[in-house]
Structure formats: structure tokens, C-alpha cells
Amino acid sequence: MTELKNKGLIIRSTGSWYEIRSEEGKVYNGRLKGKFKLKGPQTSNPIAVGDWVMYEMEDEVHQTVLIVEILPRQNYLIRKSVHKTGQGQLLAANIDQAIFIMTYKMPKTSLGFMDRFLVTAEAFRIPVQIVFNKMDLLNEEEQDQVFEWAGLYQSLGYGILFTSIPNKQGIEEFKDMFQGKVSLMSGHSGVGKSSLMNIVAPDLHIKTKEVSDFAKKGVHTTTYATMWELGKDTYLIDSPGIKELGILEIEKEELAHYFPEMRELLGKCKFNNCMHLSEPGCVVREALEEGEIAESRYFSYLSMLENNDNRR
């Protein structure tokens, strides 16, 4: 007798087991069926939060199911696996937007790290909103620096918001950001993701931890990616705090396509295969020298070309 297949949404991944929400709203624990042929990228986790799957009932008593098919993805975010060389780690799938939480200090988020995230999102056509959090911690000079950075990224087409929980700055606008979308929230550990999430969805009571004074770095509060339903057609995926973000699935020759300010100039260089390093007649280098491309962005481009995962 053929098992009846059902459609479900992956709302939590805990390694080899997954929480699957049925179309009727019931949540099951499930795992991949033994002989399961995987398509797509080589990853340490074949299924991501946000994936739609087909499943069969395995155990009626314990309410466990077997995942028999992963449905085609609209998009996904991937990074180099921290543990397995040459493999990727899926962060989430079927995302309408990514919300990147950035802090100038406590902890410091480098522009290089943010640029890696933006390039990865650009590669999979995922719009990004950049949230500069903990603005209350900054003096006037530091605020000016943040406003300068914000101006740069806004000119490149990214949404910008400044937030401070103690001062209630930008909080209502932050809440509005999620309506009717599947959003992935990401950023370093300690930037305030959990605290901001508790404001958007206070009923979830998400754990928060203080930033370590010793290292000025965040303490991980999220171990696994989880999807929360905030309202009708409104979902939030909270990814674990990311320390490194290795670029994957992007060829060096394609990298400049995912920098909007370089993308506009592609095809205008003297040589078709220009890598924008020291080649004659390179319009990207000319734009850099004329101040039309920010030095920090160009240095991020070079860092990614050299496959250097250091966090500047």
C-alpha cells in the first residue's frame, strides 16, 4: 500500500532531525528517508529551515515522519561549512528578504564581514535591509561614522534603519519591516538579534545573553536555525550568530557582478576578462581612483578574490 504523502514546512533543524509544520498547522518531528538521493549543492545539511518538503507518516504513536522529497527552492543562502572542507552549510531557504544586524561596537561588526553577507545575498537575488543597532552606545564621532557608512550602502540600494532598544529608536519601523514576508535575520553573535526579536514577537520569549566584556564579543544564544510565525504570511528565520562567512558557489570571474557599483561598469573595461586588479583600461579601477567606488568595498572585493576569510 502506497503511503500518503503530505506537504510540510521545515521550521527547525537540529542536525539529523527536523521540525515540520503541516499545512494544517500541526508540528511533527521528522528525518530523511534512508535511501534519499540529494540534488543541488554539496552541503553538510541537506535541508534548511524554510524548505518545503513532502513527508510520510513513520510512527503514529510518537508522531514522527519521514521526509521523502525536498521541493524546488525559490532561493537559499549558503556559506562554507565550518566543519567540513569543500562543503557548504545552508542557512535558510525560500527567503523574501534578509535583515542584517550591524553594530559599530559591543561587538564591532567589520565592513568586510557585512560585504561578504551582502555579496552572498546578491548572488541569490535576496534583498537586504541593514539595521545599525545599539546606536545609544555611540558618541557623536562614532555616530557620524555610522551615518557615513549608512549613506554609502543606501546609495547602493540597501535599506537602512538605525535602532536602539533603550531609546526605542527605530523600533516601530523595525516591526513593520517583517509584514507579509519570510525574513532571515543574521549578524554576529551579540549584535542584539534576540533582543530585537523579543520586541517583534514578545510571546516567543527568546533567550538573550550579554556581550562578554572581556572579549567584547557576543555569546551564542541560538544553536540551530529556527522559523517563527509572527502573523499571517509573516515569518522570521533566526540564524545562529555567525563568526565567519566563507563565500561559496561564486566563481572569481563572477564576483564583481555582486557588487552593485561594479556591476554598472562591467563590459566597459578594455579587456573582457578584466579582474579589476592592475589591468590597463579598467574602468572599475578608474572609478575607485575618482572616489566613485569606496575603498572599503574594493578592499572587500580583493579579500574575497583572494579567498581571505579574515574579519577586518
N, C-alpha and C positions, 0 to 999 in steps of 0.2 A: 504493500500500500504506500503510495507516494505521500510524503509529509507535506502538510500545508505550509507554504512559505508566507511570511509576514514581512512588512516593511517597517524599519525602525531607525531611529537617530542615535548615534553614539554621543552620549552626554558626559562620559567619564572614561578615562583609560587608566588602568592601574597595572600596566605591564602586559601579562598574558590574558587578563580578564577585562571585560568592558561592561559598562552600564549602558543599556539600550532602552530608549523610550519608544514604546509602540505608538502607532498613530492614534490609539485611543487614550494615550497618556499613562499607560502602565509601564513600570520600570522593571527590566529583567537583568540578571547577570548573565553574560554570555562569553563564549570563547570561540576561536576559529575552529572550523571543522578540520579534522586531521589532514586529509588529502586535499589541500587547498592550494590551487595554483594562483600565484600572485602576479599581477601585471603592474607595469609602471616602474617608478624609481626603486632602486635597492635601498631599503630603509631598515633601521633597527626596530621600528614599529610599523607594521603593515597597515594598520588602521589608525585614523586620527579622530579626535573629537571634532564633531561637525560632519563626519561621514554619514551618508545614508547607506544602510545595508539591508539585505534580505536574510531572514533567520528562520530556523525551525525549532520547535519545542524539543528540548532534550530530556528534561526531568520535570514532570508536572508537580511532584511533591515539593521539590526545592526551587521550582520556578526558574530553572536555568535553561538557556537556549544555545543553539549552535549557529554561528554566522556562516552562511553558505555562499554569499556574494557581496562584493562591495560595489555599489552603484557608481556610475561615472561622476567624477568630481567637476564642479564648476571651476575651482581653483584650489590651491593649497599653499601653505608656507612651509618651507623646509630649511634645515640648517645641517651642517656637518655633525655627524654623531660624535658625542663627547667620548664614547667608549669604544666604538667600532670604526677602525680606519677604513676609509673608502665608502662608507655608508652614510646615509642621511638619517635625520630624525624629523619626522613630520610633526609640526607644531599644531596645525589645525587645518581643516578643510572647509570648503564652501563658505567663504567669508565675504561679507559685503564691504567691510572696512576694518582697518587696523588702527588702534589707538595706542600711540607710543608715548609712554610717560617718561619725561626727561627732568632731571634735577641738576642744577648748577653745582650744588654741594650737598653733603649728607644724604646719599653719596654723590660723588661727581659722575656725571654721565659725559663721556667724551663724544665730540662731534664725529669722530671716526666710527665709533660703535653705532651711533644713530644712522650714519650714512650707510653702513652695512645693512641695517634693517630696512632702510628706505629703498635701497637697490634691490634687495630680495623681494620686497613688496611690488616694486615697479615691474620686476621680471614676470610676476604672475598677475599683473594688472589689478592690484588691490589698492584702493585709495587709502591714504594715511592721514590721520589727524594727529598733530603733535601737541601734547599738553605739557607745558612747563609748570611743574608742581613745586610746592614749598617756597613760593615767592616771598612769604613772610620772613624767611631766614636771610634774605639778601639785603646788603646795604645799597646805597644809591649807585655806586660804581658797578657793583655786580648786576644790579637790575638793568643798567644801561647796556651791559654786555649781553645780557639775555635778550633785551629788546632788539639789539643789532642782529643777533642770530635769528630771532624770530622773523625779522624783516627779510633776511636772506631766504629762509625756507618758504615764507609766504610768497615771495616773488617767483619761486619755483613751482608753485601750485599746491602746496600743502596747507591744510587747515591748521590754524594756530589758536591755542587757548592758554591763558595764564590762570593758575589755580592756587589757592591757599585755603586749607581746611579751617585753621583757626580764625582767619579773617573772612571766611565764607566767600572769598573771591572766585568768581567764575563757576561756582557750584551749580547754579541753575542751568547755565549753558552746558555744563558737563552732562547733566542729567538728560538734557534734550538731545544730545549727540547720539543717543542709542536708539531712539524711537524708530520702530519698524525695520530694524537692521540686525544682521548677525555680525557682532563686533568681536574682534580679538584684542584684548588688552595685553600689552607687553612692555618690557623695560627691565632695567637692572633690579635685583633684589634691593629693597629698602627705599625705592622711589615713591612709595605711597599707594601702590595699586590696590592693596587690600583695604586701606582706609578709605580710598575714593569709592571702591565698590560697595562698602558698607553704607555710604551715603546714597548711592544709587539704589541699592537693594538692602535696606536695613534688616529685613526679615531673614536674610541669609546668615547673619552673624559670622562673617568670615574672620578667621584668626588674623591678628596683626602682631608684629613684633617691632621693637625699637631698633634703630640703626646702632650698630656697635660703635661706641665712642673710640675704642682702641684702634680699630681699622678704618672707621668712617665708611664701612660697607654694610650693606643690608644683610639681614638674616633671612634665609629662605623660609617662607611660610606656606608656599604651595609646592607640593611634591609632584602632583600629576595635573595635567590639563583637565579642566572641568568646564562644562557648559551650563549656564544658569538661564532659566526662563524668567525674564523681567516683566513681560506683558505680552499682549497679542503681537505675534510676528517679531518679537524683540528678544534677542538672545545675546548673552555675554559669555565669551570664552576667556577664561583666565589662564594664561600660560605660566609655567614655573618661571621664577626670576632667572634671567639669562645673564651669564657672566661673559661668555664668548659667543660670537655668531659667525661661524665659518661659512663662507659663500659656497654654494653648491649648485650644480646644474646650470652654471653660466660660463660660457666659453670666453676666453680673454678677448677674442675679436668682437664679442657682442657687448662687452661690459659698458662701453661708452653710451650705448643705446638706453641704458637705465639711469643715466644722469640727464635730467630734462634739459639743462643748459647746454650740454654737449650734443644731445640728440638733434637739436635745432640746426647744428652746424655740420652734421655728418653728410658726407658726399661733396663737401666744398673744399676738402683738403686736396693738395696736389696729387697725392697717391691714394688709390682706392683702399689699399690695405694699411693705411696710416694708423699707428697705435697711439699717436699724440704724445710721443716721447721727445725725440730730438730730430724728427724727420723735417726736411725743408718743405716750406709751403703748407705747414699745418695751421689751419685756422683756429683750432682749439687752443694751441699754444699762444697764438696771436691774441685771442680773446682773454686768455689768462694774463698776458703782459699788459693788456689795456684795462684790466680790472673788471672785465665783464664776467669772468668766472672767478669765484672766490678761491683763494689759495687753499683754504682748508678742504674744500671739495675736491680740488685737483690732487692734493696730498692723499685724500681718501681713495681716489681713483688709482693712484700709484700703489698704495698699500694693498688694494685688492688685486691689482695686476700681479704684484709680487707674492700674492697668497700669504700675506703677513697678517696674522690674526691678532696682533698686539692691539691692546685698547689704548689709544693715545688719549 
